[in-house]
Amino acid sequence: MSAPPTLLDTPPAPATGTAAFMGADRHIGGRKTQQDQCICLSSANNKHQFLVVADGVGGHQGGAEAARTIVDTAHALFPSALPRFPEGRAFLEHFCQVANQAVRRSQVAGQESGFSTLVALLTDSERAYWVHVGDSRLYGFRGGNLFHQSRDHSLVQRLVDFGKITEEERDRHPERNRVLQVLGMPTVQPTFGETRLTEDMAFLLCTDGFWDQIRPREMSHILGSADLQFAANLWVRQAARRGGAAGDNIALALWRVPPKAPRRWLSF
């Protein structure tokens, strides 16, 4: 006889609205303050979605303010600024520029210098566009298989790229939390990507507090959940449990191709 399903194996009821194709949540982990932010936005007609995850860097107050500034910028620009840009990458370039300027202004106004990582996903009916700065990551899945993982702007990633350390040594390296690119710097060089969407695609965006605890095969399982908002709520807590008392802040955002609206027939 098979064992009864655990909480993580029990699917929720079919989702309605945006919970059927996106969701986000965060957790303080084992820290005293929360410096991670995440948001999922959708246009009124559900044609475009914009997901943003940010991880504050610097003093507790400054890092939290920097991450919050990035999310506020996303609110301010989406979707009202979309018509000004012919394609998604141009919008993301503008978003990064405006967000970086806003973070730098907050540094002047505040008492602590704050910075933030960023990973963002913009989708329309045909393509997905993404950008990242720092070590917050985007994972892309096609048919449940990983087809893209963003490469961190970090010291340990550079050491791996130059063959100084192995992939296995990365997680134990004493400088594993040192990032080389963050918003709030005078000059920032984001990494961009894009792909044509297929019906079996899904994306997961997260801070290091999540990817340090959850493996890609589990991420594929998460993105197959009936209700992505429920899944986000559940899995940030799973990551926090694994991180324990010394665990980092966690932020997570999930997206998959929205279900097609049912065809309607008119009778005469």
C-alpha positions as CSV (number, residue, x, y, z in Angstrom):
1,M,0.0,0.0,0.0
2,S,1.4,3.4,-0.9
3,A,2.0,6.0,1.8
4,P,-0.6,8.7,2.2
5,P,0.3,12.0,0.4
6,T,2.2,14.6,2.4
7,L,1.3,18.3,2.5
8,L,3.7,19.0,-0.4
9,D,2.1,16.3,-2.5
10,T,-1.5,17.3,-2.0
11,P,-2.7,19.4,-4.9
12,P,-5.0,22.4,-4.1
13,A,-8.2,22.9,-5.9
14,P,-7.9,24.3,-9.4
15,A,-7.0,27.9,-9.3
16,T,-8.9,30.8,-10.8
17,G,-7.8,34.2,-12.0
18,T,-4.0,35.0,-12.0
19,A,-3.3,32.3,-9.4
20,A,-3.7,29.8,-12.2
21,F,-0.5,31.1,-13.9
22,M,1.5,33.2,-11.4
23,G,2.2,33.7,-7.7
24,A,4.7,35.2,-5.3
25,D,5.6,35.2,-1.7
26,R,8.5,35.9,0.7
27,H,9.7,34.8,4.1
28,I,12.0,36.3,6.7
29,G,13.9,33.0,7.2
30,G,16.2,33.1,10.2
31,R,17.0,36.8,10.0
32,K,15.7,39.6,12.2
33,T,14.8,41.9,9.3
34,Q,13.3,41.3,5.9
35,Q,15.3,42.7,2.9
36,D,13.8,40.7,0.1
37,Q,10.9,41.9,-2.0
38,C,8.8,40.3,-4.8
39,I,5.8,41.2,-6.9
40,C,3.6,39.8,-9.7
41,L,1.8,42.3,-11.9
42,S,-0.6,41.7,-14.8
43,S,-2.2,44.1,-17.3
44,A,-6.0,44.4,-17.2
45,N,-6.4,42.1,-20.2
46,N,-3.8,39.6,-18.9
47,K,-1.8,40.1,-22.1
48,H,1.3,41.2,-20.2
49,Q,2.8,40.1,-16.9
50,F,5.7,41.6,-15.0
51,L,7.4,39.7,-12.2
52,V,10.1,41.3,-10.0
53,V,12.3,39.9,-7.2
54,A,14.8,42.0,-5.3
55,D,17.3,41.2,-2.5
56,G,18.5,44.2,-0.5
57,V,22.3,44.5,0.1
58,G,24.0,46.7,2.7
59,G,22.9,47.8,6.1
60,H,19.6,46.4,7.2
61,Q,17.6,49.6,6.7
62,G,19.4,50.6,3.5
63,G,19.1,47.2,1.9
64,A,15.4,46.9,2.7
65,E,14.8,50.4,1.3
66,A,16.6,49.6,-1.9
67,A,14.6,46.4,-2.6
68,R,11.4,48.2,-1.7
69,T,12.3,51.0,-4.1
70,I,12.7,48.5,-7.0
71,V,9.3,47.1,-6.4
72,D,7.8,50.6,-6.2
73,T,9.4,51.4,-9.5
74,A,7.8,48.3,-11.1
75,H,4.4,49.5,-9.9
76,A,5.0,53.0,-11.3
77,L,6.1,51.8,-14.8
78,F,3.9,48.7,-15.4
79,P,1.8,48.7,-17.5
80,S,1.5,52.4,-18.2
81,A,5.0,52.7,-19.7
82,L,4.8,49.7,-22.0
83,P,3.3,51.5,-25.1
84,R,6.5,53.7,-25.2
85,F,8.7,50.7,-26.1
86,P,8.6,48.6,-29.2
87,E,9.7,45.4,-27.6
88,G,10.2,43.9,-24.1
89,R,14.0,44.3,-23.8
90,A,13.7,48.0,-24.3
91,F,11.2,48.2,-21.4
92,L,13.4,46.2,-19.2
93,E,16.4,48.4,-20.0
94,H,14.3,51.5,-19.1
95,F,13.1,49.8,-15.9
96,C,16.7,49.0,-14.8
97,Q,17.8,52.6,-15.5
98,V,14.9,54.2,-13.6
99,A,15.2,51.7,-10.7
100,N,18.9,52.3,-10.4
101,Q,18.4,56.0,-10.3
102,A,15.7,55.7,-7.7
103,V,17.9,53.5,-5.5
104,R,20.7,56.0,-5.7
105,R,18.4,58.8,-4.7
106,S,17.3,56.8,-1.7
107,Q,21.0,56.4,-0.7
108,V,21.3,60.2,-0.5
109,A,18.0,60.6,1.5
110,G,18.7,57.7,3.9
111,Q,21.3,57.2,6.7
112,E,22.6,53.9,5.2
113,S,23.9,53.1,1.8
114,G,21.6,50.4,0.3
115,F,21.9,48.3,-2.8
116,S,19.8,45.5,-4.3
117,T,20.0,42.6,-6.6
118,L,17.3,42.2,-9.2
119,V,15.7,39.6,-11.4
120,A,12.6,40.4,-13.5
121,L,10.5,38.7,-16.1
122,L,8.2,40.4,-18.7
123,T,5.9,38.3,-20.8
124,D,3.4,38.9,-23.7
125,S,1.4,36.5,-25.7
126,E,4.4,35.4,-27.8
127,R,7.7,36.1,-25.9
128,A,9.3,36.2,-22.5
129,Y,12.0,38.7,-21.7
130,W,14.2,38.8,-18.6
131,V,16.9,40.7,-16.9
132,H,19.1,40.1,-13.8
133,V,21.6,41.9,-11.7
134,G,23.5,40.2,-8.9
135,D,22.8,36.7,-7.6
136,S,19.0,36.6,-7.7
137,R,18.1,34.0,-10.3
138,L,15.7,33.1,-13.1
139,Y,15.1,29.4,-14.0
140,G,13.3,28.6,-17.2
141,F,11.5,25.3,-17.8
142,R,10.1,23.7,-21.0
143,G,8.0,20.6,-20.6
144,G,9.2,20.3,-17.0
145,N,12.9,20.4,-18.1
146,L,15.3,23.2,-17.2
147,F,16.4,25.0,-20.3
148,H,17.8,28.2,-18.8
149,Q,19.4,29.3,-15.5
150,S,20.8,32.8,-15.1
151,R,24.5,33.1,-14.3
152,D,25.2,35.1,-11.1
153,H,27.1,38.3,-11.1
154,S,29.2,37.1,-8.1
155,L,32.8,36.4,-7.2
156,V,32.3,32.7,-6.9
157,Q,30.7,32.5,-10.4
158,R,33.7,34.3,-11.8
159,L,36.0,31.8,-10.0
160,V,34.0,28.9,-11.5
161,D,34.1,30.5,-15.0
162,F,37.9,30.9,-14.8
163,G,38.4,27.3,-13.5
164,K,39.7,28.4,-10.1
165,I,37.0,26.4,-8.2
166,T,34.5,23.7,-9.2
167,E,30.7,23.9,-9.1
168,E,30.7,21.7,-6.1
169,E,33.1,24.0,-4.2
170,R,31.0,27.1,-5.0
171,D,28.4,26.5,-2.2
172,R,31.1,26.1,0.5
173,H,33.3,29.1,-0.6
174,P,33.7,31.7,2.1
175,E,33.0,34.5,-0.4
176,R,29.9,32.9,-1.8
177,N,27.7,35.9,-0.8
178,R,29.9,38.5,-2.5
179,V,28.0,40.0,-5.5
180,L,29.8,42.1,-8.2
181,Q,26.8,43.9,-9.7
182,V,23.8,45.4,-7.8
183,L,21.4,48.3,-8.4
184,G,22.6,51.4,-6.7
185,M,26.1,51.4,-8.2
186,P,27.1,54.3,-10.4
187,T,27.4,51.9,-13.4
188,V,25.4,48.7,-13.7
189,Q,25.6,46.1,-16.4
190,P,22.5,43.9,-16.4
191,T,22.3,40.6,-18.2
192,F,19.3,40.2,-20.6
193,G,17.6,37.3,-22.2
194,E,14.5,36.4,-24.2
195,T,12.7,33.4,-25.8
196,R,9.7,32.6,-27.9
197,L,7.0,31.1,-25.6
198,T,5.6,27.6,-26.1
199,E,2.6,26.3,-24.2
200,D,4.7,24.1,-21.9
201,M,7.0,26.9,-20.6
202,A,7.3,28.2,-17.0
203,F,9.7,30.4,-15.1
204,L,10.8,30.7,-11.4
205,L,12.5,33.8,-10.0
206,C,14.1,33.8,-6.6
207,T,16.7,35.2,-4.2
208,D,19.6,33.2,-2.9
209,G,17.7,32.3,0.2
210,F,15.5,30.1,-2.0
211,W,17.9,28.6,-4.6
212,D,20.4,27.7,-1.8
213,Q,17.8,25.4,-0.4
214,I,15.6,24.2,-3.3
215,R,16.9,22.2,-6.2
216,P,15.9,22.7,-9.9
217,R,14.0,19.3,-10.0
218,E,11.9,20.5,-7.1
219,M,11.3,23.8,-8.9
220,S,9.9,22.0,-11.8
221,H,7.5,20.2,-9.4
222,I,6.5,23.6,-7.9
223,L,5.7,25.1,-11.3
224,G,3.4,22.1,-12.1
225,S,1.1,23.0,-9.1
226,A,-2.5,23.8,-9.9
227,D,-2.4,27.0,-7.9
228,L,0.9,28.9,-8.2
229,Q,0.0,31.4,-5.5
230,F,-0.6,28.5,-3.1
231,A,2.6,26.9,-4.3
232,A,4.6,30.1,-3.6
233,N,3.2,30.3,-0.1
234,L,4.1,26.7,0.6
235,W,7.6,26.6,-0.8
236,V,9.0,29.7,0.8
237,R,8.1,28.1,4.1
238,Q,9.8,24.9,3.0
239,A,12.9,26.8,2.1
240,A,12.8,28.6,5.5
241,R,12.5,25.3,7.3
242,R,15.6,23.9,5.5
243,G,17.6,27.1,6.2
244,G,16.9,26.9,9.9
245,A,17.9,29.5,12.4
246,A,20.7,30.7,10.3
247,G,18.7,30.8,7.1
248,D,18.5,33.9,4.8
249,N,15.5,35.9,3.7
250,I,13.6,34.3,0.9
251,A,11.6,35.7,-2.1
252,L,10.0,33.7,-4.8
253,A,7.9,34.5,-7.9
254,L,6.4,31.9,-10.3
255,W,4.9,32.2,-13.8
256,R,3.7,29.8,-16.5
257,V,1.9,30.3,-19.8
258,P,-1.7,31.4,-19.0
259,P,-4.4,29.1,-20.0
260,K,-6.2,30.0,-23.2
261,A,-9.7,31.4,-22.8
262,P,-12.4,28.9,-23.9
263,R,-13.7,29.5,-27.4
264,R,-17.3,30.7,-27.5
265,W,-19.8,29.9,-30.2
266,L,-22.7,32.1,-31.2
267,S,-25.9,30.5,-32.4
268,F,-28.2,32.3,-34.8
